[in-house]
Amino acid sequence: MKDELKGKYMQPSYYANFLNRWHQFIQGNKSAKEFVAMFNKFLIRCSVLGTESEVQILFRFRDSLREDLRMTLLARGVTELEKAYTLV
């Protein structure tokens, strides 16, 4: 039912535009809490859980972070998205 409503009432470009915004999303001067919340929103809205592996999503998350936080995740060898959220 939900998919039928999406198809009927959402513009075809909505998903593509939202996915494009997510691909360009970086932390910048946002706090870690704001960044994680927005990243999670993109993750849910883009529904990539079935199309991308958890490793790909973790890489997308890590690559969007500021350099200092990215290096922290790499140094600690974080391999799960939830642990990365907690550490950041």
C-alpha distances in whole Angstrom, upper triangle without the diagonal:
4,5,5,6,9,10,11,12,14,17,17,20,19,18,21,23,22,23,26,27,26,28,31,30,34,35,38,39,36,37,36,33,32,31,30,27,26,26,24,22,22,21,18,17,18,16,19,20,19,21,24,26,27,31,29,27,31,33,31,31,35,35,34,36,40,42,44,41,40,43,43,40,42,45,43,41,38,35,32,30,30,34,34,32,34,37,37
4,5,5,6,9,10,11,11,15,15,18,16,15,18,20,18,19,23,23,22,25,27,27,30,31,34,36,32,33,32,30,28,28,26,24,23,23,20,18,18,18,14,13,15,13,17,17,17,19,22,24,25,28,27,24,28,30,27,28,31,32,30,33,36,39,40,37,36,40,40,37,39,42,40,38,35,33,29,27,27,31,31,29,31,34,33
4,5,5,6,9,10,10,13,13,15,14,13,16,18,17,17,21,22,21,23,26,26,29,31,34,36,33,34,32,30,29,28,26,24,23,23,20,18,18,17,14,13,13,12,15,16,15,17,20,22,24,27,25,23,27,28,26,27,30,31,29,32,36,38,40,37,36,39,39,36,38,41,40,38,34,32,29,27,27,31,31,29,32,35,34
4,5,5,6,9,10,13,13,16,15,15,18,20,19,20,23,24,24,26,29,29,32,34,37,38,36,37,36,34,32,31,30,27,26,26,24,21,21,21,18,16,16,16,19,20,19,20,23,26,27,30,28,27,30,32,29,30,34,34,33,35,39,42,43,40,39,43,43,40,41,45,43,41,38,36,33,30,31,35,34,33,36,38,37
4,5,5,6,8,11,12,15,14,14,17,19,18,19,22,23,23,26,28,28,31,33,35,36,34,35,34,32,30,30,28,26,24,25,23,20,20,20,17,15,16,16,19,21,20,21,24,27,28,31,29,27,30,32,29,30,34,34,32,34,38,41,42,39,39,42,42,39,41,45,43,42,38,36,33,30,31,35,34,32,35,38,36
4,5,5,5,9,9,12,10,10,14,15,14,16,19,19,19,22,24,24,28,29,32,33,31,32,31,29,27,27,26,23,21,22,20,17,17,17,15,12,13,13,16,18,18,19,21,24,25,28,26,24,27,29,26,27,30,30,29,31,34,37,39,36,35,39,39,36,38,42,40,39,35,33,31,28,28,32,31,29,32,35,33
4,6,6,8,8,11,11,11,14,15,15,17,19,20,21,23,25,26,29,31,34,36,33,35,34,32,30,29,28,26,24,24,23,20,19,19,17,14,14,15,17,19,19,19,22,25,27,29,27,25,29,30,27,28,32,32,30,33,36,39,41,38,37,41,41,38,40,43,42,41,37,35,33,30,31,35,34,32,35,38,36
4,6,8,10,13,12,13,16,17,18,19,22,23,24,26,28,28,32,34,36,37,35,37,36,34,32,31,31,28,26,27,25,22,22,22,20,17,18,18,21,23,22,23,26,29,30,33,31,29,32,33,30,31,35,35,33,36,39,42,44,41,40,44,44,42,43,47,46,44,41,38,36,33,34,38,37,35,38,40,39
4,7,9,12,11,12,15,16,16,18,20,21,22,24,26,26,30,31,33,35,32,34,34,32,29,29,29,26,24,25,24,20,20,21,19,16,17,18,21,23,23,23,26,29,30,33,30,28,32,33,29,30,34,33,31,34,37,40,42,39,39,42,43,40,42,45,45,43,40,38,35,32,33,36,35,33,36,39,37
4,6,8,7,9,11,12,12,14,16,17,18,21,22,22,26,28,30,32,29,31,31,29,27,26,26,24,21,22,21,18,17,18,16,13,14,15,18,21,21,21,23,26,27,30,27,25,28,29,26,27,30,30,28,31,33,36,39,36,35,39,40,37,39,42,42,40,37,35,33,29,30,34,33,31,34,36,34
4,5,5,8,10,10,11,14,15,16,18,20,21,22,26,28,30,31,30,32,32,31,28,27,27,25,22,22,22,19,18,19,18,14,14,17,19,22,22,21,23,27,28,30,27,26,29,29,26,27,31,30,27,30,33,36,39,36,35,39,40,37,39,43,42,41,38,36,34,31,32,35,34,32,35,37,35
4,6,7,8,9,11,12,14,15,17,18,20,21,25,28,30,32,30,32,32,31,28,27,27,25,22,22,22,19,17,19,18,14,13,15,17,20,20,19,21,25,26,28,25,24,27,27,24,26,29,28,26,30,33,35,38,36,34,38,39,36,37,41,41,39,36,34,32,29,31,34,33,31,35,37,34
4,6,5,6,8,10,10,12,14,15,17,18,22,25,26,29,27,30,30,29,26,25,25,24,20,20,21,18,16,17,17,14,13,15,17,20,20,19,20,24,26,27,24,22,26,26,22,24,27,26,24,27,30,32,35,33,32,35,37,34,35,39,39,37,35,33,31,28,30,33,31,30,33,35,32
4,6,5,6,9,10,11,12,14,16,16,20,23,24,26,25,27,27,26,23,22,22,20,17,17,18,15,13,15,14,11,10,13,15,18,19,18,19,23,24,26,23,21,24,24,21,22,25,24,22,25,28,31,33,31,30,34,35,32,34,37,37,36,33,31,29,26,27,31,29,27,30,32,30
4,5,5,6,8,10,10,12,14,15,19,21,24,26,24,26,25,25,22,20,20,19,16,15,16,13,11,12,12,8,7,10,11,15,15,14,16,19,20,22,19,17,21,21,18,19,23,22,20,23,26,29,31,29,28,31,32,30,31,35,34,32,30,28,26,23,25,28,26,25,28,30,28
4,5,5,6,9,10,11,12,14,18,21,23,25,24,26,26,26,23,21,21,21,17,16,17,15,12,13,14,11,9,12,12,16,17,15,16,19,21,22,19,17,21,20,17,19,22,21,19,23,25,28,31,29,27,31,32,29,30,34,34,32,30,28,26,24,26,29,26,25,29,30,28
4,5,5,6,9,10,11,12,16,19,20,23,22,24,24,24,21,19,20,19,16,15,17,14,11,14,15,11,10,14,14,18,19,17,18,21,22,23,20,18,21,21,17,19,22,20,18,21,24,26,29,27,26,30,31,29,30,34,34,33,30,29,27,24,26,29,26,25,29,30,27
4,5,5,6,9,10,10,14,17,19,21,19,21,21,21,18,16,17,16,12,12,13,11,8,10,11,8,7,11,12,15,17,16,16,19,20,21,18,16,19,19,15,16,19,18,16,19,22,25,27,25,24,28,29,26,28,31,31,30,27,26,24,21,23,25,23,22,25,27,24
4,5,5,6,9,10,13,16,19,21,20,22,21,21,19,16,16,16,13,11,13,11,8,9,11,9,6,10,10,13,15,13,13,16,17,18,15,13,16,16,12,14,17,16,14,18,21,23,26,24,22,26,27,24,26,29,29,27,25,23,22,19,21,24,21,21,24,25,23
4,5,5,6,9,12,16,17,20,19,22,21,22,19,17,18,18,14,13,15,14,10,12,14,12,10,13,13,17,18,16,15,18,19,20,16,15,18,17,13,15,17,15,14,17,20,22,25,23,22,25,27,25,26,29,30,28,26,25,24,21,23,26,23,22,26,26,24
4,6,5,6,10,13,14,17,16,19,18,19,16,14,15,15,11,11,13,12,9,11,14,12,10,14,14,17,19,18,17,20,20,20,17,15,17,17,13,14,16,15,12,15,18,20,23,21,20,24,25,24,25,28,29,28,25,25,23,20,22,24,21,20,24,25,22
4,5,5,9,11,14,16,15,17,16,17,14,12,12,13,9,8,10,10,6,8,11,10,8,12,11,14,17,15,14,16,16,17,14,11,14,13,9,10,13,12,10,13,16,18,21,19,18,21,22,20,22,25,25,24,22,21,20,16,18,21,18,17,21,21,19
4,6,9,12,14,17,17,19,18,19,17,14,15,16,12,10,13,13,10,11,14,13,11,14,12,15,17,15,13,16,16,16,12,11,13,12,8,10,12,10,9,13,15,17,20,19,17,20,22,20,21,24,25,23,21,20,20,17,20,22,19,18,22,22,20
4,6,10,11,15,14,17,17,19,16,13,15,16,13,11,15,14,11,13,16,15,14,17,16,19,21,19,17,19,19,19,15,14,15,14,10,11,13,11,8,12,14,16,19,18,17,20,22,20,21,25,26,25,23,22,22,19,22,23,20,19,23,23,20
4,7,9,12,11,14,13,15,12,9,11,12,9,8,12,12,9,12,15,14,13,16,15,18,21,19,17,19,18,18,15,13,14,13,10,9,11,10,7,9,12,14,17,15,15,18,20,18,20,23,24,23,21,21,20,17,19,20,17,16,20,20,16
4,6,9,9,11,11,13,11,8,11,13,10,9,13,14,12,14,17,17,16,19,18,20,23,21,19,20,19,18,16,14,14,13,10,9,10,8,4,6,8,11,13,12,12,15,17,16,17,20,21,21,19,20,19,16,18,19,16,15,18,17,14
4,6,6,8,8,10,9,6,9,11,10,9,13,14,13,15,18,18,18,21,20,21,25,24,21,22,20,19,18,15,14,14,12,10,10,9,6,5,6,10,11,10,11,14,15,15,17,19,20,20,18,20,19,16,17,18,14,13,16,15,11
4,6,9,10,13,11,9,12,14,13,13,16,17,16,18,21,21,21,24,23,25,28,27,24,25,23,23,21,19,18,17,15,13,13,12,9,8,7,10,12,12,12,15,16,17,19,21,22,23,21,23,22,20,21,21,17,17,19,18,14
4,6,9,11,10,9,13,14,13,14,18,18,18,20,23,23,24,26,26,27,30,30,27,28,26,25,24,21,20,20,18,16,15,15,12,10,9,12,12,12,14,17,17,18,21,22,23,24,23,25,24,21,22,22,19,17,19,18,14
4,6,8,6,6,10,11,10,12,14,15,15,18,20,20,21,23,23,25,28,28,25,26,24,24,22,20,19,19,17,14,15,15,11,10,10,13,14,12,14,17,17,18,20,22,22,24,22,23,22,19,19,20,17,15,16,16,12
4,5,5,6,9,10,11,12,14,15,17,18,20,21,22,24,24,25,28,28,26,26,23,23,23,20,18,19,18,14,15,16,13,10,10,14,13,11,14,17,16,16,19,21,21,22,20,22,21,18,17,17,15,12,14,13,10
4,6,5,6,9,10,10,12,14,15,16,18,20,21,22,22,22,26,26,23,23,20,20,20,17,15,16,15,12,12,14,11,9,9,12,12,9,12,14,13,13,16,18,17,19,16,18,17,14,14,14,11,9,10,10,6
4,5,5,6,9,10,11,12,14,15,17,18,20,21,21,21,25,26,24,23,20,21,21,18,16,18,17,13,14,16,14,12,13,16,15,12,15,18,16,16,19,21,20,21,18,20,17,14,13,14,12,9,10,11,8
4,6,5,6,9,10,11,12,14,15,17,18,20,21,21,25,25,23,24,21,22,21,18,17,18,16,13,15,16,13,12,13,17,17,14,16,19,18,18,21,23,22,23,20,21,19,16,15,17,14,11,13,14,11
4,5,5,6,8,10,11,12,14,15,16,18,18,19,22,22,20,21,18,19,18,15,14,15,13,10,11,12,9,8,10,14,14,12,13,16,16,15,18,20,20,20,18,19,17,14,14,15,12,10,12,13,10
4,6,5,6,9,10,10,12,14,15,16,16,16,20,21,18,18,16,17,16,13,12,14,12,9,11,13,10,10,12,15,15,12,13,17,16,14,17,19,18,19,16,16,14,10,10,12,10,7,9,11,8
4,6,5,6,9,10,11,12,14,15,16,17,20,21,19,20,17,19,18,15,15,17,15,12,14,16,13,13,15,19,19,16,17,20,19,18,21,23,22,22,19,19,17,13,12,14,13,9,12,14,12
4,5,5,6,9,10,10,12,14,15,16,19,20,18,19,18,19,17,14,15,16,13,11,14,15,12,12,15,18,19,16,17,21,20,19,22,24,23,23,20,20,18,14,14,17,15,12,15,16,14
4,5,5,6,9,10,10,12,12,13,17,17,15,16,14,15,14,10,11,12,10,7,11,12,9,10,14,17,18,15,15,18,18,16,19,22,21,20,17,17,15,11,12,14,12,10,13,15,12
4,5,5,6,9,10,10,11,11,15,16,14,15,13,15,14,10,11,14,12,9,13,15,13,13,17,20,20,17,17,21,20,18,20,23,22,21,17,17,14,10,11,14,12,10,13,15,13
4,5,5,6,8,10,12,13,16,17,16,17,16,18,17,13,15,17,14,12,16,17,14,16,19,22,23,20,20,24,23,21,24,26,25,25,21,21,18,14,14,17,16,13,16,19,17
4,6,5,6,8,9,11,14,14,13,15,15,16,14,11,13,15,11,11,14,15,13,15,18,21,23,20,19,23,23,21,23,26,25,24,21,20,18,14,15,18,16,14,18,20,17
4,6,5,6,6,8,11,11,10,12,11,13,12,8,11,13,10,10,14,15,13,15,19,21,23,20,19,22,22,19,21,25,23,22,19,17,15,11,13,16,14,13,16,18,17
4,6,5,8,8,11,12,12,14,13,16,15,12,14,16,14,13,17,18,17,19,22,25,26,23,22,26,25,22,25,28,26,25,21,20,17,14,14,18,17,15,18,20,19
4,5,8,10,12,13,14,16,16,19,17,14,17,18,15,15,19,19,18,20,23,26,28,25,24,28,28,25,27,30,29,28,24,23,20,17,18,21,20,18,21,23,22
4,6,8,10,10,11,14,14,16,14,12,15,16,13,14,18,18,16,19,23,25,27,24,23,27,27,24,26,29,28,27,23,22,19,16,18,21,20,18,22,24,22
4,6,7,8,9,12,12,15,14,11,15,16,14,15,19,19,18,21,24,27,28,25,24,27,27,24,26,29,28,26,23,20,18,15,17,20,19,18,22,24,23
4,5,5,6,8,10,12,10,8,12,13,12,13,16,17,17,19,23,25,27,24,22,25,25,22,23,27,26,23,20,18,16,14,16,19,18,17,21,23,22
4,6,6,7,8,11,10,8,11,14,13,14,17,18,18,20,24,26,27,24,22,25,25,21,23,26,24,22,19,16,14,12,14,17,17,16,19,21,21
4,6,8,10,13,12,11,14,16,15,17,20,21,21,23,27,29,30,27,25,28,28,24,25,28,27,24,22,18,16,15,17,20,20,20,23,25,25
4,7,10,12,10,10,14,15,14,16,18,19,19,22,26,27,29,26,24,27,27,24,24,28,27,24,22,18,17,16,18,21,20,21,24,25,25
4,7,8,6,7,10,11,10,13,15,15,16,19,23,24,26,23,20,23,24,20,21,24,23,20,18,15,14,13,16,18,17,18,21,22,22
4,5,5,6,9,10,11,13,14,15,17,19,23,23,25,22,19,22,22,18,18,22,21,18,15,12,11,11,14,16,15,17,20,20,21
4,5,5,6,9,10,10,12,14,15,17,20,21,22,19,17,19,19,15,16,19,18,15,12,9,7,7,10,12,12,13,16,17,17
4,5,5,6,9,10,10,12,14,16,19,19,20,18,15,17,17,13,13,17,16,12,10,7,8,8,12,12,12,14,16,17,17
4,5,5,6,9,10,10,12,15,18,19,20,18,15,17,18,15,15,18,18,15,13,11,11,10,14,15,13,15,18,18,18
4,5,5,6,9,10,11,13,16,18,19,16,14,17,17,14,15,18,18,15,13,11,9,7,11,13,11,12,15,16,15
4,5,5,6,8,10,11,14,15,16,13,11,14,14,10,11,15,14,12,9,7,7,5,9,10,8,10,13,13,12
4,5,5,6,8,10,13,14,15,13,10,12,14,10,10,14,14,12,10,9,10,9,13,13,10,12,16,15,14
4,6,5,6,9,12,14,16,13,11,14,15,13,13,17,17,15,13,12,12,10,14,15,12,13,16,16,14
4,6,5,7,10,12,14,11,9,13,13,10,12,15,15,14,12,11,11,8,11,12,9,9,13,12,11
4,5,5,9,9,11,8,6,9,10,7,9,12,12,12,10,10,11,9,12,12,8,10,13,11,10
4,6,8,9,11,10,7,10,12,10,11,14,15,14,13,14,14,13,16,15,12,13,16,15,13
4,7,9,11,10,8,12,13,12,13,16,17,17,15,16,16,13,16,16,12,13,16,15,12
4,6,8,6,6,9,10,10,12,14,15,15,14,15,15,13,15,15,11,11,14,12,9
4,6,6,6,9,10,11,12,14,16,17,16,18,18,16,18,17,13,14,16,14,10
4,6,5,6,9,10,10,12,14,15,15,18,19,17,19,18,14,16,17,14,12
4,5,5,6,9,10,11,13,14,15,17,18,17,19,17,13,15,15,12,10
4,5,5,6,9,10,11,12,12,14,15,14,15,13,10,11,12,9,7
4,5,5,6,9,10,11,10,13,14,13,15,13,10,12,13,11,9
4,5,5,6,9,10,11,13,15,15,17,15,12,14,15,12,11
4,5,5,6,9,9,12,14,14,15,12,10,12,12,9,9
4,6,5,6,6,9,10,10,12,9,7,10,11,8,8
4,5,5,7,9,12,13,15,12,10,13,14,11,12
4,6,8,11,14,15,17,13,12,15,15,12,13
4,6,9,11,13,14,10,10,13,13,10,12
4,6,9,12,13,10,10,13,14,11,13
4,6,8,9,7,6,10,10,9,11
4,7,9,8,8,11,12,12,13
4,6,5,6,9,10,11,12
4,5,5,6,9,10,10
4,5,5,6,9,10
4,5,5,6,9
4,5,5,6
4,6,5
4,6
4
